């Protein structure tokens, strides 16, 4: 059994929440993690893989593909983070104050960048 990361930050009542660790940074490991912990992402992941990579002999798109899906999985594995991002996006869309909307979007971007920067095992 592997240790599960414990997160205390973010929305909620201050109680720790357990999220699955990030996999190794390979397409196969990421696919298996998505299959196990965020299966709702799997059809889009596989469709995107077939469309962009498929049987290509050029692996140039793989790093961009991995960055996108690494971030998507890092968010989807943490229900509290995913909910917080949806809330920020909705609040920005509803706000009639452009400065307030910009603050919501800045926080949304910061959280997405933090998710993208998570390392394997975290």
C-alpha positions in Angstrom: 0.0 0.0 0.0 1.3 3.4 -0.9 1.0 6.5 1.3 -1.6 9.0 0.2 -0.8 12.7 0.3 -2.8 14.7 2.8 -3.8 18.2 1.9 -4.9 20.8 4.4 -5.2 23.9 2.2 -8.1 25.0 0.1 -11.8 25.1 0.8 -13.5 23.1 3.5 -13.6 22.8 7.2 -9.9 22.6 7.8 -10.0 18.8 8.0 -7.3 17.0 6.0 -8.4 15.4 2.7 -6.7 12.5 1.1 -5.9 12.6 -2.6 -4.2 10.0 -4.7 -0.5 10.6 -5.4 0.5 11.8 -8.8 1.8 8.9 -11.0 5.1 8.7 -12.8 5.3 11.3 -15.6 4.7 8.9 -18.5 1.6 8.6 -20.7 1.0 5.0 -19.5 1.2 5.8 -15.8 -1.0 8.8 -16.2 -3.6 6.8 -18.1 -3.7 4.2 -15.4 -4.1 6.9 -12.7 -6.9 8.5 -14.6 -8.5 5.1 -15.1 -8.4 4.4 -11.4 -9.0 7.7 -9.8 -10.8 9.9 -12.4 -12.4 7.6 -14.8 -14.7 10.3 -16.1 -11.7 11.8 -17.8 -10.7 8.6 -19.6 -12.8 8.8 -22.8 -11.5 12.3 -23.5 -7.9 11.4 -22.6 -8.0 8.4 -25.0 -9.8 10.3 -27.8 -7.3 13.1 -27.5 -4.4 10.6 -27.6 -5.7 8.9 -30.7 -6.3 12.2 -32.4 -3.0 13.9 -31.6 -0.6 11.0 -31.1 -2.2 7.9 -32.4 0.2 5.9 -34.7 2.3 9.0 -35.4 6.0 8.6 -35.8 6.5 12.2 -34.7 6.5 12.4 -30.9 6.7 16.2 -30.8 3.1 16.6 -29.5 3.7 14.3 -26.5 5.1 16.9 -24.1 2.2 19.3 -24.7 -0.3 16.4 -24.4 1.3 15.4 -21.1 1.2 18.9 -19.7 -2.4 19.3 -20.5 -3.5 15.9 -19.1 -1.1 16.1 -16.1 -2.9 19.3 -15.0 -6.4 17.9 -15.7 -5.7 14.8 -13.6 -4.0 16.8 -10.8 -7.2 18.8 -10.5 -9.7 15.9 -11.0 -8.0 13.7 -8.3 -8.8 16.4 -5.7 -12.6 17.1 -5.5 -12.1 20.1 -3.3 -9.7 21.7 -5.7 -11.9 20.9 -8.6 -14.9 22.5 -6.9 -12.9 25.6 -5.9 -11.9 26.1 -9.6 -15.4 25.7 -10.8 -16.6 28.2 -8.1 -13.9 30.8 -9.1 -14.8 30.4 -12.8 -18.6 30.8 -12.1 -18.0 33.8 -9.8 -15.8 35.5 -12.4 -18.5 34.9 -15.1 -21.2 36.3 -12.9 -19.3 39.3 -11.5 -20.3 42.7 -12.9 -17.1 44.3 -11.5 -14.2 43.8 -13.9 -11.6 44.1 -11.1 -13.3 41.5 -9.0 -13.7 39.2 -12.0 -10.0 39.6 -12.8 -9.1 38.7 -9.1 -11.2 35.5 -9.4 -9.5 34.6 -12.7 -6.0 35.3 -11.3 -6.7 32.9 -8.4 -8.1 30.4 -10.9 -4.9 30.6 -12.9 -2.7 30.4 -9.9 -4.4 27.2 -8.7 -4.1 25.7 -12.2 -0.4 26.5 -12.4 0.1 25.0 -8.9 -1.7 21.8 -10.1 0.5 21.7 -13.2 3.6 21.9 -11.0 2.8 18.9 -8.8 5.5 16.3 -9.0 5.1 12.5 -9.2 4.3 11.0 -5.8 2.9 14.3 -4.4 
